[in-house]
Amino acid sequence: MPAPRTVLLTGAAGGLGTLMRGLLPAYGYDLRLLDMVPVEGEPDAIVADLADRDALREAVRGVDAVIHLAGISLEASFEKILKANIEGTYHLYEAAREEGVDRIVFASSNHAIGWTPYPKDGEPLIPVTTPRRPDTFYGLSKGFGEDLAQFYWDKHGMETVSVRIGSCFPEPTSVRMLSVWMSPEDGARLFHAALTAEEIGHTVVYGSSANTRLWWDLDSARALGYEPRDDSEPYAEKLVADHGELDPADPAQASVGGHFLTTPPIWPR
């Protein structure tokens, strides 16, 4: 499909949102920004909570597509996750439906399959069809978001790419991240592919670069036209020297979700 011109970017003040604010305009997108806090350097950004359904409907009015990054990105109480990630995502989809927006890119997470053991040498990569095994309430909410996307496709014909994002930072900061890292540039390439691919229905993809130590199958992402160009391996020697290789006997190092299984980082607000 032709590249959408105007895209609503929710969660625009967050880490990933900030990276995409800097990278996506080069693909020709006019970004409309939304967050629950002011977006630094962006006086026209919409400041609204996902619970504000009127504000959400106004935010999506007239856009061609939505990249939905907003919500809690770490572990929190179920009550907080329910409001921000589950009810908030529902409100976003309803606003998009009401305003006739038919393409959403949803930021899912590898933590939707966090309890899945990572593949050892010689084992096949993890497919997108692997059963979901969330490691936290946060991961549970991302599974809900994927199901919500499927429902809105089946019932309302709204298309979604659910991106199970690994870790999108300028460079990997742990040995585990060598397998799940997505460079910001590859992140922008993947979001662009998700916005422009034809006839996606509801498609689930993994979001990472073409890492030498990759754990999951990128075929469904490549089918959208995604061509990752980066690899975490140049960072491997130093990280392994500093931290050692992953220990499969350690529960916090034996599965995709890493330390989210044992000592998940807690949302500070």
N, C-alpha and C positions, 0 to 999 in steps of 0.2 A: 504494500500500500504506500501511497505518497507519505513522506515524513509529515507528521502532525506539526503545525506551526506553533500553536500555543499549548503548553503543557503545564498543568498544575503540579508543583513539587511540594508535597507535604513533608513536614519534618525538615524544613530547609535550613534551620539553625543548627541541626545536629552535625555530627562528624561526617557521616556519609553525605548528607544533604549539602554541607559546605563544599565537599569535594566535587559533587555533581554540579553545583552552581557555577563552579569555575570551568568545568569541562564540557557540559552539554551544549552551551550556546554555540560552540564551534561547529556543531552538527546542524545548525540552523534553527534551533528551538528558541522561542520566546517564552521564558519561564515566568509563570505566576507563582509566587512563593507564599507558603503558609506555614506557620508554626505557632505554638502556644506561648512562645516568648518572642520578643523582637529579634529580627534577623540583622546582625551587625552590618552596617553599611548599606542596608536595603530599606530605605524609609517607606517604600510602597508595599512592602510585604504585608500580608494579611496576618494579624495576630488574633488567633481564635483557638478555642479548645475543640477537640473532636466531639464533645458533647453538645456543642452549639450547632444544632441542625440547620438553623436559618443561615448562619454564617457559612457553613459548609456548602449549602446549596448556592449561595451567592458566589462562593469561591470557584465552584466548578462550572458556573454558568458561562457558556461561550468558549470553553476550552475544547481542544481536540482529543486530549488524553490526560491521564493522571499517572504520575509516579508516586506511589504511596509509601513513604518512608517513616511517617510519623508514628509515635507510640513509644512505649517503654522498651528499651533495647537490652535490658539486663533482667535479672530476677527481681521479683517483688512479691508482695502478698497477692493472693488470688483476687482480692477485692480491687486492688489497683490495676492488676492485669486485665481484669474483667472490664473495667471502665475504659481504660485507654486502648487496649489492643483488640478486645473482642467487640464490645459495644461501639467503640470508636471506628473500627473498620466497617462494621455494619452501617453506621451512620454515613460513612464516606460512600459506600456502595449505593445506598439508597439515594443520596444526593445526586450521584452520577446518573443513576437510573432516571430520576425525576427530570434531570436536565438533558437527557439524551446523549450522554457521553458513553461511548461503547468500547473504549480501550483503556485498561488499567494495567499498570505494572506494579505488582504487589511485592514488597520486601518480606519474603519469608526468611527462613533461617535454617542453617544446618542443625540447629538445636531441636528442630522438629523430628530429627532422627538421631538425637544425641546418644542414645544407648546402643546404637549400632556399632559393633566392633569394626575398626578400620581394617582394610584388607592387608593381609601379610604378603610377603613375597610370593609371587606366583598365583595369588588369588585374584579373581576378577574385580574390576572396579565396581563400586556401589551404584546400582541403577536408580533412576528416579522412582521406579515402581517398588522399591524396597518398603516394607511396612514402616509406618511412622512409629518412632519410639522416643517421644519427647523426654528431655532430661530435666525440665523445669516447668513451672507455670508459664514462663515466657515461651518455651518451646511448644507447649500445649496450645498457646494462643496462635502460634504460627500455623499449626495444623488446622485449627479452626479457620484461619484466614484462607487457606488453600481450599477447604471444603466450601466456604462461603463463595469463593470465586467460581468453583464448579457449579454451585447452585445458581448463581446469577447468569452463568453461561447457559445452562440447561433451561432455566425458566424464562430468562429475559433476553438472551442472545448477546449479553455483554462479554467481551473477550478479555481475558487476563493471562499474562505471563506471571506465574509465581516463581520468584527467584530465591532459591535457598542459598542465601549469601553466606560465604565462609567468613573471611576477615578482610575488609577493604581498608588498608592503610598504605601510606607511602612506601613502607617496607615491612616485611614480617619481623615480629619481635619475639618469637618463640619457636621451638623446634616443631611443635604441633602446627604452627601457622605456615610452615614450609609446605604443608599438604593442602591447606584450605585457603591460602592467600589469593586475593584478587587485587591486582594493582588498580589504582584509581583510573588509569587510562583504559584498562580492560573493562572496568566497571562501566565506564561511559560507552564503550563499544557494545557491551551486552545490553545496556538499557536502550541504546539506539536500535539495536537489532530487534528487541522486544517491542518497540514502538512501531516498527515499520514492516515486520514480517506479515505475510498474507495468511489469512484463514487459520488463526492460532487456536480458536476455541478457548479452552483452558489448558495451558501448557505449563508443566512444572519443569524447571531447569535448575541445575546447580550453578552457582556464581563463583567462579574462581578463574585464575589464570591457568595457562598450560604448564602447570608445575611438574617437574620431574618426579616429585613424590606425591602426585595427585592421588586422592582416595576415591573420587567419584567420577562417574561417566558424564562427559560433557556433550554426548551426542545430541540430546534434545536441544541444547543451547546452540550447537553448531547448525542444527537444522533450521534455526531462525535466521541464520546468516552471521552468527557470532564467530569471529576469528580472533581468538586470544593471541597476543603477541609476546606476553611476558612470562617469566619463569622465576620462581623463588630461589632456585638453586645457587645463584651467585652469593646469596646470603647464608648458605647452609654451613660452610666451614666454620665461620665465627660462632654461629648460634650453637652448633653441636659442640664446639670446643668449650664454650661457656657453660652449657647446660647438660651435655650428654645426649645420647639418642633416647628416644621414647622407651619407657620400660613397660612392656605389656603385662607385667605382674602388678602394676600400679593401677587401680581402678580409674584414677584421674588421668591416666595416659593411655588406656587401652581401647577407648571408644572415641567416636567422632566428636562427641560433646566436650571432651577434655575435662578440665576442672569444674565445669558447670555441673557435672555429676556429683561432685563431692563438696566443693566450696564455691558455689556460684557467686559471682559478683552481684552486689545488691544495688538496685536503683537508688540514687541518693535523695530523690525528692519524694 
